[in-house]
Amino acid sequence: MTLVDKARHPEPADMTLIGVMSALSDPIRVGLVRVLSDGQERGWGELRAPVAKSTLSHHLRILRNAGITRTRQEGTRCFVELRRSDLEVRFPGLLNAVLGSANGDDVGGQVSAITVADAP
């Protein structure tokens, strides 16, 4: 892992509670975490949110910088996945608590992912 990768994807020990909670303070970002909580890696183009592409990119960067997601580039495509196990190591139970409350209150419910049935 290069120094640039470490800056983009902090190690679990470098994640902070304030950073993670701050990243989860926006309903769009909570919605992205909800979508990614199924464990599947998704291409950025598969994610649907009621914001401009540049704003979606901003939200994904905040989640990545906090250590909540991992982004990988393959050619011109970017993929994102939830770092569930890293979050569980650093903050046991936090992600499950956030997801449980978010699902119950439908926080971020306007965010979705394209499914096979949605594809052209």
Beta strands, then each sheet from edge to edge (+ up, - down):
strand 1: 42-43
strand 2: 47-48
strand 3: 69-74
strand 4: 77-82
strand 5: 112-113
sheet 1: 1+ 4- 3+
sheet 2: 2+ 5-
end
